[in-house]
Amino acid sequence: MANGGRSVFLTQQQKKERLADRMGILVDIWEADNNTALTYPHVEEALSAHGIHLSRTRWSYLINGTGSLVTDQELLKGIAEFVFAVPASYLVDLNSETPPEVEARMEFLVQMRKLKVKNFAARNLGATSPETLRTITRIIDASMNGEEGD
């Protein structure tokens, strides 16, 4: 059983939020991998190729954590496998651990975002002294690692 062998009971709202969080992570990873926004038509096309129907409203519920909790196991399995190429358990079992491949991709995405922030700062602070740039870099690193500044 996930979570150290103990059962975790979630309210309907918590389930919606957890599912939306997981969907958000997968959408972020997909968009970074594909360098484009993931749109409903793309998702619908990927699913319909496998005989799975997804309405625009249901897609909105999934990614926003609003409306009815989506519990259709076939739909969740299809989204996991055919849209995001991750184990179905990640969306079907909300008490499951994050699959290693999703964890690794999330960590990579975080690092890529850190680099973008640093590159942005470097481009916009071109005439700044090297020591000031090092200080700014340390501040950026600390803030992105959840550390408090001096």
Secondary structure, 3 states (H helix, E strand, C coil): CCCCCCCCCCCHHHHHHHHHHHHHHHHHHHHHHHCCCCCHHHHHHHHHCCCCCCCHHHHHHHHHCCCCCCCCHHHHHHHHHHHCCCCCHHHHCCCCCCCHHHHHHHHHHHHHHHHHHHHHHHHHCCCCCHHHHHHHHHHHHHHHCCCCCC
